[in-house]
Amino acid sequence: MDLSVDVLIVGAGPTGLFAAYYAGFRGLSMAVVDSLPEAGGQVTAMYPEKLIYDVGGFPAVRGRDLVKGLVEQAAPWQPHYLLGRKAEELRRGNDGLDVVLDGGEVVHARAVLITAGIGEFTPRPLPAGDGWLGRGMVHFVPSLDAHAGQDVVVVGGGDSAFDWVLALHPLAASVTLVHRRAKFRAAESIVTQARELGVRIITDAEVTALREGPDGALAEVEVRVKDEEPIRLPAQAVVAALGFTADLGPIENWGLDIHQRAIRVDSTMATGVERVFAAGDVAAYPGKVKLIATGFGEAATAINNIAVTLDPEAHLFPGHSSNL
């Protein structure tokens, strides 16, 4: 069944969720579409248990708690969520835009706000982990408690790998990090923190095999170290934190000015395509800083300018919400 709204928000990450709240605050109906099955975007999919330190008003907030709060904040305005769905095609409609979803459903929107973050992302595979995803190997850690008391091997050398090491260390029976190089991409401060905690770090090495125990569950991994004999490590879980590839998918064919997977916008967050705006990490302009906090401000700017676009009699600045 087709749907008609004032604003279609493409992307259900923090920026998109805040945009849904702000659209409701401005009296606009809205739908939110995202290819992921849950709201929260990268935060939910990649680091729900991590602490986020750069959101105003929170000395630290866990990813899943931030998303929960944003969903609750938007809830009174009754956003229509279209999760696990892809926005495939953009067409010019009678009074705005028609966005065709995978499966053929059409959303009629008077304006579109793209808050797609980095777009669709695919974790880079661990060759030795073929067939083990969901059977002891994960790319992200949805729940730290699931690994309490386990021997965990984290594969990778970037910030995410070390973040998982530090998050799992207090709960797991043991945590070992394996990296194929001697140098790390991660910030030196968190590498030092891991070393000070006594985390075992094996460099110039790669995981070459995952092996099951008598019960069929993951029991150990084999690690080949440069110029040394293979090492066998007990492991009931492997976190393959090897990064990911990303692209904007069908959005790249919408006639937008895209450079390095980001959409160029002006100071109103308009893209140059009539009635299409962008905010958050997907939006680009000189001096842009990619933070969740930045996305919140851009979402409010975009929605306020959309409100004026849809109703020229409306005020750009609606007043402070605290005055209501």
Disulfide bonds with the S-S distance in Angstrom:
none
